[in-house]
């Protein structure tokens, strides 16, 4: 299960009623934060989220509207009495910038561990500080600076079949170990494999986040079958297309077309231009392209 909150939906600069885009995803009491623009810690408090749960911060790129909230957030986390290390991962070129931001926080009561991610090829790692069944994959995007997208993929345990366990006369106290994938040996010497008492492999939970990029074809495969696809849509006016191409951004219609091709379950739009005052005005047109489109507002939430 994952509890998801889009803390803000703005791009470039915060507005009085719109924070900058940042995604908070909680898995069983531990959270991942993607991007951290100005005021992210204020947005988290507004939407009832606990900074103390954040174990990993991921950055897409080092433009100010995605990183300038880091110092305030780290200081706020310190005020939550945190002493355990906090991990931050970002494209390799971002690390010197992030080091400087961390350095101006003063003496934090916990260690900040910075990890660089390849900018020119897809990458993947297990986020075991969150959940050993959580894999994070990256995709190089096409922006004016090095930028990457993220997919958070949580594997699901197979369904435990108690009737099978009873048939095999397996003590109840061993059921949890078998459901967790272990092989056990019974008192009578029999070896029981997890597969003997569980169902087949289940489809993992997948959340994909891409912003600040041209609508490149690679995003389609990267986002394929996502339960939730969070994607930028700077404008909903088609005649902004040439301007967006020049700035390496995409329109809301671009995001909807990607969602349709990728076969995602639902699309949340984000990273609206500050000049785009009413993104919901395009709802009907966008849902004709991809019916399960949400023209997100700050604080958009879902449990998957």
C-alpha positions as CSV (number, residue, x, y, z in Angstrom):
1,X,0.0,0.0,0.0
2,X,1.2,3.6,-0.7
3,X,-0.2,6.9,0.5
4,X,0.5,9.6,-2.1
5,X,0.3,13.3,-1.8
6,X,1.2,15.9,-4.4
7,X,2.4,18.7,-2.1
8,X,2.3,21.4,-4.8
9,X,1.5,21.7,-8.5
10,X,3.4,24.8,-9.5
11,X,6.4,25.4,-11.7
12,X,9.0,28.2,-11.8
13,X,7.8,30.1,-8.7
14,X,5.3,29.6,-5.9
15,X,2.0,31.5,-5.9
16,X,-0.1,32.5,-2.9
17,X,-2.4,29.5,-3.6
18,X,0.0,27.1,-5.3
19,X,3.2,25.6,-3.9
20,X,5.9,24.2,-6.2
21,X,5.7,20.6,-7.4
22,X,6.8,17.9,-5.0
23,X,5.6,14.4,-4.5
24,X,5.4,12.6,-1.1
25,X,4.9,8.8,-1.1
26,X,4.6,6.8,2.1
27,X,5.1,3.1,2.3
28,X,4.2,1.5,5.7
29,X,5.2,4.5,7.7
30,X,8.3,5.5,5.7
31,X,8.3,8.1,3.0
32,X,10.0,9.1,-0.2
33,X,10.0,12.8,-1.3
34,X,10.6,13.7,-4.9
35,X,11.8,17.3,-5.5
36,X,11.8,20.0,-2.8
37,X,11.1,23.5,-4.1
38,X,10.7,26.6,-1.9
39,X,8.3,26.1,1.0
40,X,8.0,22.3,0.7
41,X,8.1,21.9,4.4
42,X,5.2,24.4,4.8
43,X,3.2,22.5,2.2
44,X,3.8,19.3,4.0
45,X,2.5,20.8,7.3
46,X,-0.5,22.2,5.4
47,X,-1.5,18.8,4.1
48,X,-1.0,17.0,7.4
49,X,2.2,15.1,6.5
50,X,5.0,14.2,8.9
51,X,8.5,15.2,7.8
52,X,9.8,12.7,10.4
53,X,8.7,9.9,8.1
54,X,11.0,10.9,5.2
55,X,13.8,8.5,4.7
56,X,14.8,9.4,1.1
57,X,14.7,12.5,-1.0
58,X,15.0,12.2,-4.8
59,X,15.8,15.2,-7.1
60,X,14.9,15.3,-10.8
61,X,17.3,18.2,-11.6
62,X,18.9,21.3,-10.1
63,X,16.7,24.1,-11.2
64,X,15.8,26.4,-8.3
65,X,12.1,25.6,-8.3
66,X,13.0,21.9,-7.6
67,X,15.8,22.3,-5.0
68,X,15.6,25.6,-3.1
69,X,13.4,24.2,-0.4
70,X,16.0,21.7,0.8
71,X,17.6,23.8,3.5
72,X,14.3,24.7,5.1
73,X,13.1,21.1,5.0
74,X,16.3,19.7,6.5
75,X,16.2,22.2,9.3
76,X,12.5,21.3,9.9
77,X,13.4,17.6,9.9
78,X,16.0,18.3,12.5
79,X,13.4,19.9,14.7
80,X,11.5,16.6,14.6
81,X,14.3,15.1,16.8
82,X,15.7,13.0,14.0
83,X,19.1,11.4,14.6
84,X,19.1,8.7,11.9
85,X,20.9,9.4,8.6
86,X,18.8,10.8,5.8
87,X,19.5,9.8,2.2
88,X,19.4,12.1,-0.8
89,X,19.8,10.9,-4.4
90,X,20.1,13.1,-7.5
91,X,21.7,13.4,-10.9
92,X,25.5,13.5,-10.6
93,X,25.7,17.1,-11.7
94,X,23.4,18.2,-8.9
95,X,25.6,16.9,-6.1
96,X,27.9,20.0,-5.8
97,X,24.8,22.2,-5.6
98,X,23.2,20.0,-3.0
99,X,26.4,19.9,-1.0
100,X,26.3,23.7,-0.7
101,X,22.7,23.8,0.3
102,X,23.3,21.2,3.0
103,X,26.4,23.1,4.2
104,X,24.4,26.3,5.1
105,X,22.1,24.3,7.4
106,X,24.6,24.5,10.2
107,X,24.9,21.5,12.6
108,X,22.1,19.1,11.8
109,X,21.5,16.5,14.5
110,X,21.6,13.8,11.8
111,X,23.9,12.8,8.8
112,X,22.8,13.7,5.3
113,X,24.1,11.1,2.8
114,X,24.3,12.2,-0.8
115,X,24.2,9.7,-3.6
116,X,24.8,10.5,-7.3
117,X,22.7,8.9,-10.1
118,X,23.8,8.4,-13.7
119,X,22.4,11.1,-16.0
120,X,22.9,9.5,-19.3
121,X,21.5,6.0,-18.9
122,X,18.6,4.3,-17.0
123,X,19.5,3.2,-13.5
124,X,17.9,1.3,-10.7
125,X,18.4,0.5,-7.0
126,X,16.6,-1.1,-4.1
127,X,15.4,1.5,-1.5
128,X,15.9,-0.8,1.4
129,X,15.7,2.0,4.0
130,X,12.1,2.4,2.9
131,X,11.2,-1.2,2.1
132,X,13.3,-4.1,0.8
133,X,10.6,-4.8,-1.8
134,X,10.8,-1.2,-3.2
135,X,12.8,-0.6,-6.4
136,X,13.5,2.8,-7.8
137,X,14.2,3.2,-11.5
138,X,15.4,6.3,-13.3
139,X,15.1,7.6,-16.9
140,X,17.2,10.4,-18.4
141,X,14.8,13.1,-19.7
142,X,15.2,15.9,-22.2
143,X,15.5,19.3,-20.5
144,X,17.9,22.2,-20.7
145,X,20.0,20.6,-17.9
146,X,20.5,17.0,-16.9
147,X,17.1,15.7,-15.6
148,X,15.8,12.3,-14.7
149,X,12.4,10.8,-14.1
150,X,11.6,8.2,-11.4
151,X,9.5,5.1,-11.1
152,X,8.8,3.7,-7.7
153,X,8.0,0.0,-8.0
154,X,6.8,-1.9,-4.9
155,X,6.7,-5.7,-5.3
156,X,3.8,-7.4,-3.6
157,X,4.1,-10.6,-1.6
158,X,2.2,-13.5,-3.1
159,X,-1.1,-14.3,-1.5
160,X,-0.7,-16.8,1.4
161,X,-3.0,-19.9,1.1
162,X,-3.8,-21.1,4.6
163,X,-5.7,-24.1,3.3
164,X,-2.5,-25.4,1.7
165,X,-0.6,-24.8,4.9
166,X,-3.2,-26.8,6.8
167,X,-3.1,-29.6,4.3
168,X,0.7,-29.9,4.8
169,X,0.2,-29.8,8.6
170,X,2.5,-26.8,9.0
171,X,2.5,-25.1,12.4
172,X,0.8,-21.7,12.4
173,X,3.9,-20.1,13.9
174,X,5.8,-20.8,10.6
175,X,3.2,-19.3,8.3
176,X,4.6,-15.8,8.5
177,X,8.1,-16.9,7.6
178,X,6.7,-18.9,4.6
179,X,4.6,-15.9,3.5
180,X,7.8,-13.8,3.6
181,X,9.5,-16.1,1.2
182,X,11.5,-18.3,3.6
183,X,12.0,-22.0,3.3
184,X,11.4,-23.9,6.6
185,X,12.2,-27.3,8.0
186,X,9.6,-29.0,10.1
187,X,10.2,-31.1,13.2
188,X,9.5,-34.3,11.1
189,X,12.3,-33.3,8.7
190,X,10.2,-32.1,5.8
191,X,11.4,-29.1,3.9
192,X,8.7,-26.7,2.9
193,X,9.2,-24.0,0.3
194,X,7.3,-20.7,0.3
195,X,5.9,-21.6,-3.2
196,X,4.1,-24.6,-1.7
197,X,1.7,-22.4,0.4
198,X,1.5,-19.1,-1.7
199,X,-0.2,-18.1,-4.9
200,X,1.5,-16.8,-8.1
201,X,3.4,-13.6,-8.6
202,X,1.3,-10.4,-8.3
203,X,1.5,-7.2,-10.3
204,X,3.7,-4.7,-8.4
205,X,2.5,-1.2,-7.5
206,X,4.1,1.4,-9.7
207,X,4.2,5.2,-9.4
208,X,6.0,7.2,-12.1
209,X,7.0,10.9,-11.9
210,X,8.4,12.9,-14.8
211,X,8.6,16.7,-15.1
212,X,10.6,19.3,-16.9
213,X,11.1,17.5,-20.2
214,X,10.1,17.3,-23.8
215,X,7.6,14.5,-24.4
216,X,10.2,12.0,-25.5
217,X,9.1,8.5,-26.6
218,X,11.2,6.8,-23.9
219,X,8.7,8.0,-21.3
220,X,6.0,5.7,-22.7
221,X,7.9,2.5,-21.9
222,X,9.1,3.9,-18.6
223,X,5.6,4.8,-17.4
224,X,4.0,1.7,-18.8
225,X,1.2,0.2,-16.7
226,X,1.8,2.7,-13.8
227,X,-0.9,2.8,-11.2
228,X,-0.2,6.5,-11.0
229,X,1.6,8.7,-13.6
230,X,2.5,12.2,-12.4
231,X,3.6,14.3,-15.3
232,X,4.1,17.9,-16.0
233,X,1.7,20.0,-18.1
234,X,2.9,23.6,-18.2
235,X,0.0,24.9,-20.3
236,X,-3.2,23.6,-21.9
237,X,-3.2,26.0,-24.9
238,X,-2.0,24.2,-28.0
239,X,-0.4,27.4,-29.5
240,X,2.2,27.3,-26.6
241,X,3.6,24.1,-28.2
242,X,6.5,25.8,-30.0
243,X,7.5,27.8,-27.0
244,X,7.4,24.7,-24.8
245,X,9.6,22.8,-27.2
246,X,12.2,25.5,-27.1
247,X,12.2,25.4,-23.3
248,X,12.1,21.6,-23.2
249,X,8.8,21.4,-21.4
250,X,5.5,19.8,-22.4
251,X,1.8,20.7,-22.7
252,X,-1.0,19.0,-20.7
253,X,-2.0,17.4,-24.0
254,X,1.4,15.9,-24.4
255,X,1.1,14.3,-20.9
256,X,-2.3,12.9,-21.8
257,X,-1.0,11.3,-25.0
258,X,1.9,9.7,-23.1
259,X,-0.5,8.4,-20.5
260,X,-2.7,6.9,-23.2
261,X,0.2,5.2,-25.0
262,X,1.7,3.9,-21.7
263,X,-1.6,2.3,-20.6
264,X,-1.4,3.9,-17.1
265,X,-4.3,3.7,-14.7
266,X,-4.5,7.3,-13.9
267,X,-2.7,10.6,-14.7
268,X,-2.1,13.5,-12.3
269,X,-1.0,16.7,-14.1
270,X,1.5,19.0,-12.3
271,X,4.1,21.8,-12.8
272,X,1.7,24.3,-14.2
273,X,3.1,27.6,-15.3
274,X,2.4,30.5,-13.0
275,X,0.7,32.2,-15.9
276,X,-1.7,29.2,-16.2
277,X,-4.3,30.3,-13.6
278,X,-7.1,27.8,-14.2
279,X,-5.7,24.4,-15.3
280,X,-9.1,22.9,-14.8
281,X,-10.5,24.8,-17.7
282,X,-9.0,22.2,-20.0
283,X,-10.5,19.2,-18.2
284,X,-13.0,18.2,-20.9
285,X,-10.5,18.4,-23.8
286,X,-7.9,16.5,-21.8
287,X,-10.2,13.7,-20.8
288,X,-11.1,13.1,-24.4
289,X,-7.5,12.2,-24.9
290,X,-7.1,10.2,-21.7
291,X,-10.3,9.7,-19.6
292,X,-8.5,9.1,-16.3
293,X,-6.8,12.5,-16.2
294,X,-6.8,14.5,-12.9
295,X,-6.1,18.2,-13.3
296,X,-4.4,18.1,-9.9
297,X,-4.5,20.8,-7.2
298,X,-2.2,21.2,-4.3
299,X,-2.7,18.4,-1.7
300,X,-4.1,15.9,-4.2
301,X,-4.1,12.6,-2.3
302,X,-4.7,8.9,-3.0
303,X,-4.1,5.5,-1.4
304,X,-3.0,2.8,-3.8
